[in-house]
Amino acid sequence: MATIRRGTKADLPQTLDLIRELALYEKAPHEVTNTIARMEEDGFGSNPVFGFFVAENNRGIVGISVYYYRYSTWKGKRLYLEDIVVTEKERGSGLGKLLFDRTMQQCLDDNCTGMMWQVLDWNEPAINFYKKYKAKMDYEWVNCQLEASQILELLKA
């Protein structure tokens, strides 16, 4: 039997391991540059920017849900689900549902107007999971990003 609880600093090493497992699954292990020290500062420092829940059983932490808040000028405060990860051996056991349900409850507890997330278009298991919740899939928007190194170069120009 697994329990879902709020993540702590002590959970960060296993949390980062699960993030790396997700990156491997998404064929981008080289993209993970985060560190435990950075996660400590970003999650538990003077101005925390993310929260997380862990799914724990007799094998330790086997799943995570990492979230933060964003602001929509149209909708107001929204909870953004950055990642839900369940270790491969535990997939299909219901842990994803427990983590997702707890994250939805956090959205309501924090008086958010809704919850948002992304899913890769080839990740059929995840898409089917979210369809069970009748999630609105938006294929209209294009994701954009700049890395800090790019911003530095652009601002130098």
C-alpha positions as a Markdown table, in Angstrom:
| # | Residue | x | y | z |
|---|---|---|---|---|
| 1 | Met | 0.0 | 0.0 | 0.0 |
| 2 | Ala | 1.4 | 3.4 | -1.0 |
| 3 | Thr | 0.9 | 6.7 | 0.8 |
| 4 | Ile | 0.9 | 10.2 | -0.8 |
| 5 | Arg | 2.5 | 12.9 | 1.2 |
| 6 | Arg | 4.0 | 16.3 | 0.8 |
| 7 | Gly | 7.7 | 16.1 | -0.3 |
| 8 | Thr | 10.5 | 17.2 | 2.0 |
| 9 | Lys | 14.2 | 18.2 | 1.6 |
| 10 | Ala | 15.1 | 14.6 | 2.4 |
| 11 | Asp | 13.1 | 13.4 | -0.5 |
| 12 | Leu | 15.0 | 15.4 | -3.1 |
| 13 | Pro | 17.7 | 12.8 | -4.0 |
| 14 | Gln | 15.0 | 10.2 | -4.9 |
| 15 | Thr | 12.9 | 12.9 | -6.5 |
| 16 | Leu | 15.8 | 13.9 | -8.8 |
| 17 | Asp | 16.3 | 10.2 | -9.6 |
| 18 | Leu | 12.7 | 9.9 | -10.8 |
| 19 | Ile | 13.1 | 13.1 | -12.8 |
| 20 | Arg | 16.1 | 11.5 | -14.5 |
| 21 | Glu | 14.1 | 8.3 | -15.1 |
| 22 | Leu | 11.4 | 10.5 | -16.8 |
| 23 | Ala | 14.0 | 12.2 | -19.0 |
| 24 | Leu | 15.3 | 8.8 | -20.1 |
| 25 | Tyr | 11.7 | 7.7 | -21.0 |
| 26 | Glu | 11.3 | 10.9 | -22.9 |
| 27 | Lys | 14.6 | 10.3 | -24.8 |
| 28 | Ala | 16.3 | 13.4 | -23.3 |
| 29 | Pro | 18.4 | 12.4 | -20.4 |
| 30 | His | 21.1 | 15.0 | -21.3 |
| 31 | Glu | 18.5 | 17.8 | -20.7 |
| 32 | Val | 18.4 | 17.3 | -16.9 |
| 33 | Thr | 20.8 | 19.8 | -15.5 |
| 34 | Asn | 19.0 | 20.4 | -12.2 |
| 35 | Thr | 20.8 | 19.6 | -8.9 |
| 36 | Ile | 19.7 | 18.7 | -5.4 |
| 37 | Ala | 21.3 | 22.0 | -4.1 |
| 38 | Arg | 19.2 | 24.0 | -6.6 |
| 39 | Met | 16.1 | 22.1 | -5.8 |
| 40 | Glu | 16.7 | 22.8 | -2.1 |
| 41 | Glu | 16.9 | 26.5 | -2.8 |
| 42 | Asp | 14.0 | 26.6 | -5.2 |
| 43 | Gly | 11.7 | 24.4 | -3.1 |
| 44 | Phe | 12.7 | 25.2 | 0.4 |
| 45 | Gly | 14.6 | 28.5 | 0.3 |
| 46 | Ser | 13.3 | 32.0 | 1.3 |
| 47 | Asn | 11.1 | 32.2 | -1.8 |
| 48 | Pro | 10.0 | 28.6 | -2.8 |
| 49 | Val | 8.8 | 28.3 | -6.4 |
| 50 | Phe | 7.6 | 24.7 | -6.5 |
| 51 | Gly | 5.9 | 22.1 | -4.3 |
| 52 | Phe | 5.7 | 18.4 | -4.7 |
| 53 | Phe | 4.0 | 15.2 | -3.4 |
| 54 | Val | 5.6 | 11.8 | -3.2 |
| 55 | Ala | 4.1 | 8.4 | -3.5 |
| 56 | Glu | 5.9 | 6.1 | -1.0 |
| 57 | Asn | 5.6 | 2.4 | -0.4 |
| 58 | Asn | 7.9 | -0.2 | 1.2 |
| 59 | Arg | 10.4 | 0.3 | -1.6 |
| 60 | Gly | 10.7 | 4.0 | -0.8 |
| 61 | Ile | 9.6 | 6.9 | -3.0 |
| 62 | Val | 8.2 | 5.4 | -6.2 |
| 63 | Gly | 6.3 | 8.4 | -7.6 |
| 64 | Ile | 6.2 | 12.2 | -7.6 |
| 65 | Ser | 4.0 | 15.1 | -8.6 |
| 66 | Val | 5.9 | 18.4 | -9.0 |
| 67 | Tyr | 3.8 | 21.6 | -9.4 |
| 68 | Tyr | 4.1 | 25.4 | -9.2 |
| 69 | Tyr | 1.8 | 28.4 | -9.8 |
| 70 | Arg | 1.3 | 30.6 | -12.8 |
| 71 | Tyr | -0.9 | 33.5 | -13.5 |
| 72 | Ser | -3.2 | 33.8 | -16.4 |
| 73 | Thr | -4.4 | 37.3 | -17.3 |
| 74 | Trp | -7.6 | 35.7 | -18.4 |
| 75 | Lys | -8.2 | 33.2 | -15.6 |
| 76 | Gly | -6.1 | 34.2 | -12.6 |
| 77 | Lys | -4.1 | 31.9 | -10.4 |
| 78 | Arg | -3.5 | 28.5 | -12.0 |
| 79 | Leu | -1.7 | 25.4 | -10.7 |
| 80 | Tyr | 0.8 | 24.1 | -13.2 |
| 81 | Leu | 1.6 | 20.4 | -13.0 |
| 82 | Glu | 5.2 | 20.2 | -14.1 |
| 83 | Asp | 5.6 | 16.5 | -13.9 |
| 84 | Ile | 4.0 | 13.3 | -12.6 |
| 85 | Val | 6.4 | 10.4 | -12.5 |
| 86 | Val | 5.8 | 6.9 | -11.4 |
| 87 | Thr | 8.8 | 4.6 | -11.6 |
| 88 | Glu | 8.5 | 2.0 | -14.3 |
| 89 | Lys | 8.0 | -1.0 | -12.0 |
| 90 | Glu | 5.0 | 0.7 | -10.3 |
| 91 | Arg | 3.2 | 2.0 | -13.4 |
| 92 | Gly | -0.3 | 0.7 | -13.7 |
| 93 | Ser | -0.7 | 0.3 | -10.0 |
| 94 | Gly | -2.9 | 3.4 | -9.4 |
| 95 | Leu | -0.1 | 5.6 | -8.1 |
| 96 | Gly | -0.5 | 8.1 | -10.9 |
| 97 | Lys | -4.1 | 8.5 | -10.1 |
| 98 | Leu | -3.4 | 9.0 | -6.4 |
| 99 | Leu | -0.8 | 11.7 | -7.2 |
| 100 | Phe | -3.0 | 13.4 | -9.8 |
| 101 | Asp | -5.9 | 13.4 | -7.4 |
| 102 | Arg | -3.8 | 14.9 | -4.6 |
| 103 | Thr | -2.5 | 17.6 | -7.0 |
| 104 | Met | -6.0 | 18.4 | -8.1 |
| 105 | Gln | -7.0 | 18.8 | -4.4 |
| 106 | Gln | -4.0 | 21.1 | -3.9 |
| 107 | Cys | -5.4 | 23.2 | -6.8 |
| 108 | Leu | -8.7 | 23.6 | -5.0 |
| 109 | Asp | -7.0 | 24.1 | -1.5 |
| 110 | Asp | -5.1 | 27.0 | -2.9 |
| 111 | Asn | -8.1 | 28.6 | -4.5 |
| 112 | Cys | -6.7 | 28.3 | -8.1 |
| 113 | Thr | -9.0 | 28.7 | -11.0 |
| 114 | Gly | -7.8 | 25.5 | -12.6 |
| 115 | Met | -4.8 | 23.3 | -13.4 |
| 116 | Met | -2.6 | 23.1 | -16.5 |
| 117 | Trp | 0.1 | 20.8 | -17.8 |
| 118 | Gln | 1.8 | 19.5 | -20.9 |
| 119 | Val | 2.1 | 16.0 | -22.4 |
| 120 | Leu | 4.3 | 14.9 | -25.3 |
| 121 | Asp | 2.2 | 14.2 | -28.3 |
| 122 | Trp | 3.7 | 10.7 | -28.6 |
| 123 | Asn | 3.1 | 9.7 | -25.0 |
| 124 | Glu | -0.1 | 7.7 | -25.6 |
| 125 | Pro | -0.2 | 6.2 | -22.1 |
| 126 | Ala | -0.2 | 9.6 | -20.5 |
| 127 | Ile | -2.6 | 11.1 | -23.0 |
| 128 | Asn | -5.0 | 8.2 | -22.3 |
| 129 | Phe | -4.6 | 8.7 | -18.6 |
| 130 | Tyr | -5.6 | 12.4 | -18.9 |
| 131 | Lys | -8.5 | 11.6 | -21.2 |
| 132 | Lys | -10.0 | 9.6 | -18.4 |
| 133 | Tyr | -10.3 | 12.9 | -16.5 |
| 134 | Lys | -11.9 | 14.5 | -19.6 |
| 135 | Ala | -8.9 | 16.9 | -19.7 |
| 136 | Lys | -9.1 | 19.5 | -22.5 |
| 137 | Met | -6.2 | 18.9 | -25.0 |
| 138 | Asp | -5.1 | 22.0 | -26.7 |
| 139 | Tyr | -3.3 | 21.6 | -29.9 |
| 140 | Glu | -3.4 | 25.2 | -30.9 |
| 141 | Trp | -0.6 | 26.8 | -28.8 |
| 142 | Val | 3.1 | 26.5 | -29.7 |
| 143 | Asn | 5.6 | 26.1 | -26.7 |
| 144 | Cys | 8.4 | 28.6 | -26.7 |
| 145 | Gln | 11.5 | 28.9 | -24.5 |
| 146 | Leu | 14.8 | 30.6 | -24.1 |
| 147 | Glu | 17.7 | 29.2 | -22.1 |
| 148 | Ala | 19.5 | 31.6 | -19.7 |
| 149 | Ser | 22.7 | 31.3 | -21.9 |
| 150 | Gln | 20.6 | 32.5 | -24.9 |
| 151 | Ile | 19.1 | 35.4 | -23.0 |
| 152 | Leu | 22.6 | 36.5 | -21.9 |
| 153 | Glu | 23.8 | 36.5 | -25.5 |
| 154 | Leu | 20.7 | 38.4 | -26.7 |
| 155 | Leu | 21.0 | 41.0 | -24.0 |
| 156 | Lys | 24.7 | 41.5 | -24.8 |
| 157 | Ala | 23.8 | 42.3 | -28.5 |
